[in-house]
Amino acid sequence: MYTKESEEHQFSFTHDWFVVPEVDENHELIKISKAIDWVSVSEKLSRFYCADNGRPAKPSRAKVGLLILKHLYRYSDAGLVDLIKRDIYAQYLCDVSLKEAKNFINPSTLSKFRKQIGVEGVKLIEQEVFKSLQRTRLLKGRRLVCDTTVVPADIAYPTDVSLLDKVRRKAVKYLETAKQFGAKAYRTYKRTARRVFITYQKIRHHTKQSRGRAQRKLLQFSRRNINQLKEATDNISAPNQNTADKAKDEFIKEAQRFLDTASTILTQQKDVYHGLPVKERIVSVHKPHLRPMVRGKYPVEVEFGPKILLNLKNKCLFLESLNFANISDSNLLGTAIDAYKERFGSYPSQLSADRGFWSKKNYLLAEEKNISKIAIENKGKSSYLEHKPFRERLRRLRCSIEAKISLAKRKYGLDRIRYHIPDGEEMWIRLGLMAMNLKTATAYG
């Protein structure tokens, strides 16, 4: 039946808008807000603030709650600000009233908060979340399942030509900034170099000769711009300059860091051009610490990001180590076992891992730790687990970590790291896993 729209828009104090809303106690955000000891979180994060100077900061509960929401629902910082204005459950988690939520926080505050607490602060938050997990029945038992994966960084797929063009373009930008601080103008050939790169990009299929020509030309352009930038920074940092100030000093330091990275890239690309092997190859100008991870897995054989070691305890996934080098899985089993002991207070009684972790040394190490049931498939045709009664059970248990890693990549952001701050990779991964574990814990009261 059609309902006519009322012409009366003046609400009275008995209208539904003025009634205190009732929340669903079974909602996941309500359970998360009650599971975490927010007073303890605030006390631990107080070390990152000055006790008696400056304006009062936003409450730690609100900012930590927004970080949980960000990784739980994959919102941007601007999306979080909009969410807390309109969602009563987000307001409950962050302990923000409807009136305060209207102009409560700016997206830049969250970015500053992440830089302020860093990895150390995220670990402190993770400790409180772990305590809340321990209060459930979720972490019972002494079974350990470990595996590794690569979390891709937020960079474009690098090629030799595109990497050289990025070095050149960034050097030209620094030269334009150096000119504002008193450096002379240089002839950078940026239009000519850009035309070379665009012409190369328009060709769908490249030959070895066409790729080599483009690489050689961009090497020349990049080397010229790098030498010009070195000369410009030396001139503006000379003691007879009258424009010395804080902004100029910061620019010189930033330009010097870029020059160190760019010089290494040019040396490596020259070796690549001449067909020589290159170790510790840099694949990103903005993130020079990244290395190519040759995994040989479908559909991407080479990935660019940190390799992480994960331990699965029942249905909770924990980060135990993060490396930017492609360390063999067989060298990480001892780290996984020791991390389990440090986190839970005792060694596991059952261990399951894939054959990448297998070695005779690792098997003996697990026996030394009094692990009674060890299910690591050995390499070769015959298996020492062939007649073990627990083989299939622990093999199925090992499959569960693959599903958990897949879930983390599909729903909790481990498919691509979005933080670009120092140590942002570890912060992103820890916060994503923390949100997933909290989501899992809500089903267990």
C-alpha positions as CSV (number, residue, x, y, z in Angstrom):
1,M,0.0,0.0,0.0
2,Y,1.3,3.4,-0.9
3,T,2.3,5.7,2.0
4,K,2.0,9.4,1.4
5,E,5.0,11.5,2.4
6,S,4.4,13.6,5.4
7,E,4.5,17.4,4.9
8,E,5.5,17.8,8.6
9,H,9.3,17.9,8.9
10,Q,9.6,19.3,12.4
11,F,10.7,16.4,14.6
12,S,9.5,16.3,18.2
13,F,11.5,14.9,21.2
14,T,9.4,11.8,21.0
15,H,10.5,11.1,17.4
16,D,12.6,8.1,16.7
17,W,15.6,10.3,15.8
18,F,15.8,11.4,19.4
19,V,15.5,7.9,21.0
20,V,18.8,6.4,22.1
21,P,19.6,3.7,19.6
22,E,19.9,0.1,20.6
23,V,22.9,-1.8,19.2
24,D,23.1,-5.5,18.3
25,E,25.3,-7.1,21.0
26,N,26.2,-9.9,18.5
27,H,27.6,-7.5,16.0
28,E,31.3,-8.1,15.3
29,L,32.4,-4.6,16.1
30,I,30.6,-4.6,19.4
31,K,32.4,-7.9,20.3
32,I,35.8,-6.5,19.2
33,S,35.2,-3.3,21.2
34,K,34.5,-5.3,24.3
35,A,37.3,-7.8,23.8
36,I,40.2,-5.3,23.8
37,D,41.5,-3.6,26.9
38,W,41.5,0.0,25.6
39,V,42.9,1.4,28.8
40,S,46.0,-0.8,28.5
41,V,46.3,0.1,24.8
42,S,46.2,3.8,25.6
43,E,48.8,3.4,28.3
44,K,51.2,1.5,26.1
45,L,50.9,4.1,23.3
46,S,51.4,7.0,25.6
47,R,55.2,6.6,25.2
48,F,54.9,8.1,21.7
49,Y,53.4,11.4,23.0
50,C,54.7,14.3,25.1
51,A,53.1,14.2,28.6
52,D,53.0,18.0,29.3
53,N,53.4,19.9,26.0
54,G,51.3,20.5,22.9
55,R,47.7,20.3,22.1
56,P,45.7,17.3,23.4
57,A,45.7,14.4,20.9
58,K,42.7,12.5,19.7
59,P,42.1,9.4,22.0
60,S,44.2,6.4,21.2
61,R,41.1,4.2,21.1
62,A,39.6,6.2,18.3
63,K,42.7,6.0,16.1
64,V,43.4,2.4,16.8
65,G,39.8,1.6,16.2
66,L,39.9,3.3,12.8
67,L,43.1,1.3,11.9
68,I,41.2,-1.9,12.7
69,L,38.2,-0.7,10.6
70,K,40.6,0.2,7.7
71,H,42.0,-3.3,7.5
72,L,38.8,-5.1,8.4
73,Y,36.8,-3.5,5.6
74,R,39.6,-2.2,3.3
75,Y,38.7,1.4,3.5
76,S,40.9,4.4,2.6
77,D,41.6,7.0,5.2
78,A,39.1,9.4,3.6
79,G,36.5,6.5,3.6
80,L,37.1,5.9,7.3
81,V,36.3,9.5,8.1
82,D,33.0,9.1,6.1
83,L,32.3,5.8,7.8
84,I,32.6,7.1,11.3
85,K,30.2,9.9,10.5
86,R,27.4,7.6,9.4
87,D,27.9,4.1,11.1
88,I,26.9,3.8,14.7
89,Y,28.9,0.6,15.1
90,A,32.1,2.3,14.0
91,Q,31.3,5.1,16.5
92,Y,30.8,2.5,19.2
93,L,34.2,0.8,18.4
94,C,36.0,4.2,18.5
95,D,34.0,5.5,21.4
96,V,32.8,8.6,19.5
97,S,29.4,10.1,20.0
98,L,27.1,11.0,17.1
99,K,27.7,14.7,17.8
100,E,31.5,14.4,17.9
101,A,31.6,12.2,14.8
102,K,30.5,15.1,12.5
103,N,33.9,16.8,12.5
104,F,35.9,14.3,14.6
105,I,39.0,13.6,12.6
106,N,40.9,14.5,9.5
107,P,42.4,11.7,7.2
108,S,45.9,13.2,7.6
109,T,45.7,12.5,11.4
110,L,45.7,8.8,10.7
111,S,48.8,9.1,8.4
112,K,50.6,11.1,11.1
113,F,49.5,8.5,13.8
114,R,51.0,5.6,11.8
115,K,54.3,7.5,11.3
116,Q,54.4,8.4,15.0
117,I,53.9,4.9,16.4
118,G,55.8,3.0,13.7
119,V,56.3,-0.8,13.9
120,E,56.9,-0.7,17.6
121,G,53.5,0.8,18.3
122,V,51.8,-1.7,16.0
123,K,53.5,-4.5,17.9
124,L,52.1,-3.1,21.2
125,I,48.6,-3.1,19.7
126,E,49.2,-6.6,18.5
127,Q,50.1,-7.7,22.0
128,E,46.8,-6.5,23.4
129,V,44.9,-8.2,20.6
130,F,46.8,-11.4,21.4
131,K,45.6,-11.2,25.0
132,S,42.0,-10.9,23.8
133,L,42.5,-14.0,21.7
134,Q,43.9,-15.9,24.6
135,R,40.7,-15.2,26.6
136,T,38.8,-17.3,24.0
137,R,39.1,-21.0,23.2
138,L,40.7,-20.2,19.9
139,L,44.3,-20.8,20.8
140,K,44.0,-24.2,22.6
141,G,46.2,-27.1,21.6
142,R,49.9,-27.4,20.7
143,R,49.8,-27.8,16.9
144,L,52.0,-25.7,14.7
145,V,51.6,-25.2,10.9
146,C,54.0,-22.9,9.1
147,D,54.3,-21.6,5.6
148,T,55.8,-18.7,3.7
149,T,54.4,-16.3,1.1
150,V,55.3,-13.1,-0.7
151,V,53.2,-9.9,-0.2
152,P,53.5,-7.8,-3.3
153,A,54.6,-4.2,-2.9
154,D,52.7,-1.3,-4.5
155,I,55.0,-0.8,-7.5
156,A,54.6,-1.2,-11.2
157,Y,56.1,-4.3,-12.8
158,P,59.7,-3.1,-13.4
159,T,61.6,-3.3,-16.7
160,D,65.1,-2.0,-17.5
161,V,63.8,0.8,-19.8
162,S,61.0,2.0,-17.5
163,L,63.4,2.0,-14.5
164,L,65.9,4.2,-16.3
165,D,63.1,6.5,-17.3
166,K,62.0,6.9,-13.7
167,V,65.5,7.7,-12.6
168,R,65.8,10.3,-15.3
169,R,62.4,11.9,-14.5
170,K,63.1,12.1,-10.8
171,A,66.5,13.6,-11.4
172,V,65.0,16.3,-13.6
173,K,62.5,17.1,-10.8
174,Y,65.3,17.5,-8.3
175,L,67.1,19.8,-10.8
176,E,64.0,22.0,-11.1
177,T,63.8,22.2,-7.3
178,A,67.6,22.9,-7.0
179,K,67.1,25.9,-9.3
180,Q,64.8,27.5,-6.7
181,F,67.6,27.3,-4.2
182,G,70.1,29.1,-6.4
183,A,71.5,26.4,-8.7
184,K,72.1,27.3,-12.3
185,A,69.8,26.0,-15.1
186,Y,70.9,22.9,-16.9
187,R,70.0,21.6,-20.4
188,T,68.3,18.3,-19.3
189,Y,67.1,17.0,-22.8
190,K,63.9,15.9,-21.0
191,R,61.7,16.3,-24.1
192,T,64.1,14.3,-26.3
193,A,64.4,11.5,-23.6
194,R,60.7,11.4,-23.1
195,R,60.2,11.0,-26.9
196,V,62.6,8.0,-26.9
197,F,60.7,6.4,-24.1
198,I,57.3,6.9,-25.6
199,T,58.5,5.6,-29.0
200,Y,59.7,2.5,-27.2
201,Q,56.5,2.0,-25.3
202,K,54.3,2.2,-28.4
203,I,56.0,-0.8,-29.9
204,R,54.1,-4.0,-28.9
205,H,56.8,-6.6,-29.6
206,H,60.4,-5.6,-29.0
207,T,63.5,-7.2,-30.5
208,K,66.7,-7.5,-28.5
209,Q,68.2,-4.8,-30.7
210,S,65.4,-2.3,-30.2
211,R,65.4,-2.9,-26.5
212,G,69.2,-2.4,-26.4
213,R,69.0,0.9,-28.3
214,A,66.4,2.4,-26.0
215,Q,68.3,1.2,-22.9
216,R,71.6,2.7,-24.2
217,K,70.0,6.1,-25.0
218,L,68.2,6.3,-21.6
219,L,71.4,5.3,-19.9
220,Q,73.1,8.3,-21.5
221,F,70.2,10.7,-20.6
222,S,70.1,9.4,-17.0
223,R,73.8,9.6,-16.5
224,R,73.9,13.2,-17.8
225,N,71.0,14.3,-15.4
226,I,72.6,12.5,-12.4
227,N,75.9,14.3,-13.0
228,Q,74.1,17.6,-13.3
229,L,72.3,17.0,-10.1
230,K,75.5,16.1,-8.3
231,E,77.0,19.4,-9.5
232,A,73.9,21.4,-8.5
233,T,73.8,19.9,-4.9
234,D,77.5,20.7,-4.5
235,N,77.0,24.3,-5.5
236,I,74.0,25.1,-3.3
237,S,75.6,23.4,-0.3
238,A,78.7,25.5,-0.6
239,P,79.4,27.7,2.5
240,N,79.3,31.0,0.5
241,Q,75.6,30.6,-0.2
242,N,73.3,33.1,1.6
243,T,70.1,31.1,1.2
244,A,70.9,28.4,3.7
245,D,67.8,27.3,5.6
246,K,66.1,24.3,6.9
247,A,64.2,23.6,3.6
248,K,67.4,23.6,1.6
249,D,69.2,21.3,4.0
250,E,66.3,18.8,3.9
251,F,66.3,19.0,0.1
252,I,70.1,18.3,-0.1
253,K,69.7,15.3,2.2
254,E,66.8,13.9,0.2
255,A,68.7,14.5,-3.1
256,Q,71.8,12.8,-1.7
257,R,69.8,9.7,-0.8
258,F,68.3,9.6,-4.3
259,L,71.8,10.1,-5.9
260,D,73.1,7.1,-3.9
261,T,70.3,4.9,-5.2
262,A,70.4,6.3,-8.7
263,S,74.2,5.7,-9.0
264,T,73.7,2.1,-8.0
265,I,70.9,1.6,-10.5
266,L,73.0,3.1,-13.3
267,T,75.9,0.8,-12.5
268,Q,73.6,-2.2,-12.4
269,Q,71.8,-1.3,-15.7
270,K,75.2,-0.8,-17.4
271,D,76.1,-4.3,-16.4
272,V,72.7,-5.6,-17.6
273,Y,73.3,-3.8,-21.0
274,H,76.6,-5.6,-21.4
275,G,75.1,-8.9,-20.4
276,L,76.9,-9.2,-17.0
277,P,75.3,-10.8,-13.9
278,V,73.9,-8.4,-11.3
279,K,73.5,-9.2,-7.6
280,E,71.2,-7.4,-5.2
281,R,69.4,-5.9,-8.2
282,I,67.3,-2.7,-7.4
283,V,63.9,-2.8,-9.1
284,S,62.3,0.4,-7.7
285,V,63.6,4.0,-7.4
286,H,61.1,4.8,-4.6
287,K,61.7,1.5,-2.7
288,P,65.3,0.4,-3.3
289,H,65.2,-2.2,-0.6
290,L,62.8,-4.4,-2.7
291,R,64.3,-7.4,-4.5
292,P,62.8,-9.7,-7.1
293,M,61.4,-12.9,-5.5
294,V,61.7,-15.8,-8.1
295,R,59.0,-18.2,-6.8
296,G,58.1,-20.0,-10.0
297,K,54.4,-20.2,-9.0
298,Y,51.4,-19.8,-11.2
299,P,50.3,-17.2,-12.4
300,V,53.2,-14.9,-11.4
301,E,56.6,-16.4,-11.4
302,V,58.5,-13.4,-10.1
303,E,57.1,-11.2,-7.3
304,F,58.3,-7.9,-5.8
305,G,57.8,-7.6,-2.0
306,P,58.8,-9.0,1.3
307,K,58.8,-12.7,2.0
308,I,57.0,-13.5,5.3
309,L,57.0,-16.5,7.5
310,L,53.5,-17.3,9.0
311,N,52.5,-19.6,11.8
312,L,49.0,-20.9,12.1
313,K,47.6,-21.8,15.5
314,N,44.2,-23.3,15.0
315,K,42.5,-20.5,13.0
316,C,44.7,-17.6,13.9
317,L,47.6,-16.5,11.6
318,F,50.7,-14.8,13.1
319,L,53.6,-13.1,11.4
320,E,57.0,-14.5,12.7
321,S,59.6,-13.0,10.3
322,L,59.8,-10.7,7.3
323,N,62.7,-10.7,4.9
324,F,63.4,-8.8,1.7
325,A,65.8,-11.5,0.6
326,N,64.6,-14.7,-1.0
327,I,65.6,-17.0,1.9
328,S,65.0,-20.7,1.5
329,D,62.1,-22.1,3.5
330,S,64.4,-24.8,4.9
331,N,66.4,-22.1,6.7
332,L,63.2,-20.7,8.4
333,L,61.9,-23.7,10.3
334,G,64.0,-23.1,13.4
335,T,62.7,-19.5,13.4
336,A,59.1,-20.7,13.2
337,I,59.6,-23.1,16.2
338,D,61.4,-20.6,18.4
339,A,58.7,-18.0,17.6
340,Y,56.0,-20.4,18.7
341,K,57.8,-21.0,21.9
342,E,58.2,-17.3,22.6
343,R,54.6,-16.6,21.8
344,F,52.9,-19.5,23.6
345,G,55.4,-20.4,26.3
346,S,56.1,-24.0,25.1
347,Y,57.2,-25.9,22.1
348,P,54.5,-27.6,19.9
349,S,53.8,-31.3,20.1
350,Q,52.7,-31.5,16.4
351,L,54.4,-29.9,13.4
352,S,53.2,-29.7,9.8
353,A,54.9,-28.0,6.9
354,D,55.3,-28.5,3.1
355,R,58.4,-30.1,1.6
356,G,60.1,-26.7,1.1
357,F,60.9,-26.8,4.8
358,W,62.4,-30.3,4.6
359,S,66.0,-31.1,5.5
360,K,67.6,-33.8,7.6
361,K,68.9,-31.0,9.9
362,N,65.4,-29.6,10.4
363,Y,64.0,-33.0,11.2
364,L,66.6,-33.5,13.9
365,L,66.0,-30.0,15.2
366,A,62.3,-30.8,15.6
367,E,63.1,-34.0,17.4
368,E,65.4,-32.1,19.8
369,K,62.5,-29.8,20.7
370,N,60.5,-32.9,21.7
371,I,58.0,-32.6,18.9
372,S,56.4,-36.0,18.8
373,K,54.6,-35.8,15.5
374,I,56.5,-34.3,12.6
375,A,54.8,-34.1,9.2
376,I,57.2,-32.5,6.7
377,E,57.2,-34.3,3.3
378,N,60.7,-35.2,2.4
379,K,62.1,-34.6,-1.1
380,G,62.2,-37.7,-3.3
381,K,60.0,-40.6,-4.4
382,S,59.8,-42.5,-1.1
383,S,58.3,-40.8,2.0
384,Y,59.3,-41.5,5.6
385,L,55.7,-40.7,6.5
386,E,54.2,-43.5,4.4
387,H,53.0,-45.6,7.3
388,K,52.6,-42.9,10.0
389,P,49.0,-42.8,11.3
390,F,49.0,-39.0,11.7
391,R,50.2,-38.3,8.1
392,E,46.9,-37.6,6.5
393,R,45.5,-35.7,9.4
394,L,48.5,-33.3,9.6
395,R,48.5,-33.0,5.8
396,R,44.9,-31.8,5.9
397,L,45.9,-29.4,8.6
398,R,48.7,-28.0,6.4
399,C,46.2,-27.3,3.7
400,S,44.3,-25.1,6.1
401,I,47.1,-22.5,6.2
402,E,47.0,-22.2,2.4
403,A,43.3,-21.4,2.7
404,K,44.0,-18.9,5.5
405,I,46.7,-17.1,3.4
406,S,44.4,-17.0,0.5
407,L,41.7,-15.4,2.7
408,A,44.2,-12.8,4.0
409,K,45.2,-11.9,0.4
410,R,41.6,-11.7,-0.9
411,K,39.9,-9.8,2.0
412,Y,42.5,-8.3,4.4
413,G,44.9,-6.5,2.1
414,L,47.8,-8.9,1.8
415,D,47.4,-8.9,-2.0
416,R,49.2,-5.5,-2.1
417,I,50.9,-3.3,0.5
418,R,49.5,0.2,0.4
419,Y,51.7,2.0,3.1
420,H,54.6,3.9,1.7
421,I,56.1,5.1,5.0
422,P,59.3,3.6,6.5
423,D,58.7,0.0,7.7
424,G,55.2,0.3,6.1
425,E,55.4,-3.2,4.8
426,E,55.6,-4.8,8.2
427,M,52.9,-2.4,9.6
428,W,50.5,-3.2,6.8
429,I,50.9,-7.0,7.2
430,R,50.6,-7.0,11.0
431,L,47.5,-4.8,11.0
432,G,45.9,-7.0,8.2
433,L,46.5,-10.2,10.1
434,M,45.4,-8.6,13.4
435,A,42.1,-7.6,11.8
436,M,41.6,-11.1,10.4
437,N,42.3,-12.7,13.8
438,L,39.8,-10.3,15.5
439,K,37.2,-11.2,12.8
440,T,37.8,-14.9,13.5
441,A,37.6,-14.4,17.3
442,T,34.2,-12.8,17.1
443,A,32.7,-16.2,16.2
444,Y,34.0,-17.6,19.5
445,G,32.6,-15.1,22.0
